[in-house]
């Protein structure tokens, strides 16, 4: 089912440490996944994406891992900084041939960075 | 690139009045726009999907006559909350996407408070 409307899990990390945020997605047909960062009072901001034909993708200080066998997605943030404090959402979608298909958002994880 | 704006950013209105929220894609043409609602510390809940020039597709449980969506051009979509009531108070976020590209780009959100 859709993972919306649940309470936010939280993660606290020390500044400089690495953060790992996990996400279980719901649809085995999903073939495109995105991580978004949402700061308080703002809209979600695109961080990184990955397609189902990959199992790892790296960006600047961030890495996304995809395990299709167990329908699991993770976001790794290296050397976490105070500015990384936010709510992180994973999102899944299945790319249709004739229309844009909706994106399903996970419940989100609140990341707090301890200075 | 891929900037989406929303106006207003914050609105307070009296119960029974209607409120219009605008969503604009500033530097790209958005063939599809999405409207989400978000409660505090919760995930994004998709309300409706609108394709330029077509009627919006509403999610189950979202009242079409209550939340009027218009996507008249490739850069503008509007959400009108009709006869607003206190329970409509929420954070409304739009996103925009271009056909052929799966990534949605989000606006900054509009905080609606109905007194």
HADDOCK unambig.tbl for C-alpha pairs under 7 A between the chains (distance, minus, plus):
assign (segid A and resid 4 and name CA) (segid B and resid 43 and name CA) 5.50 0.50 0.50
assign (segid A and resid 4 and name CA) (segid B and resid 44 and name CA) 6.82 0.50 0.50
assign (segid A and resid 4 and name CA) (segid B and resid 45 and name CA) 6.50 0.50 0.50
assign (segid A and resid 5 and name CA) (segid B and resid 42 and name CA) 5.54 0.50 0.50
assign (segid A and resid 5 and name CA) (segid B and resid 43 and name CA) 5.68 0.50 0.50
assign (segid A and resid 6 and name CA) (segid B and resid 42 and name CA) 6.19 0.50 0.50
assign (segid A and resid 7 and name CA) (segid B and resid 41 and name CA) 6.67 0.50 0.50
assign (segid A and resid 7 and name CA) (segid B and resid 42 and name CA) 5.95 0.50 0.50
assign (segid A and resid 8 and name CA) (segid B and resid 41 and name CA) 6.10 0.50 0.50
assign (segid A and resid 8 and name CA) (segid B and resid 42 and name CA) 6.37 0.50 0.50
assign (segid A and resid 42 and name CA) (segid B and resid 108 and name CA) 4.92 0.50 0.50
assign (segid A and resid 42 and name CA) (segid B and resid 109 and name CA) 6.06 0.50 0.50
assign (segid A and resid 43 and name CA) (segid B and resid 93 and name CA) 6.56 0.50 0.50
assign (segid A and resid 43 and name CA) (segid B and resid 106 and name CA) 5.85 0.50 0.50
assign (segid A and resid 43 and name CA) (segid B and resid 107 and name CA) 5.59 0.50 0.50
assign (segid A and resid 43 and name CA) (segid B and resid 108 and name CA) 4.15 0.50 0.50
assign (segid A and resid 43 and name CA) (segid B and resid 109 and name CA) 5.35 0.50 0.50
assign (segid A and resid 44 and name CA) (segid B and resid 106 and name CA) 5.92 0.50 0.50
assign (segid A and resid 45 and name CA) (segid B and resid 106 and name CA) 6.75 0.50 0.50
assign (segid A and resid 100 and name CA) (segid B and resid 99 and name CA) 6.63 0.50 0.50
assign (segid A and resid 105 and name CA) (segid B and resid 43 and name CA) 6.92 0.50 0.50
assign (segid A and resid 105 and name CA) (segid B and resid 44 and name CA) 6.58 0.50 0.50
assign (segid A and resid 106 and name CA) (segid B and resid 43 and name CA) 6.83 0.50 0.50
assign (segid A and resid 107 and name CA) (segid B and resid 42 and name CA) 6.71 0.50 0.50
assign (segid A and resid 107 and name CA) (segid B and resid 43 and name CA) 5.00 0.50 0.50
assign (segid A and resid 108 and name CA) (segid B and resid 43 and name CA) 6.15 0.50 0.50
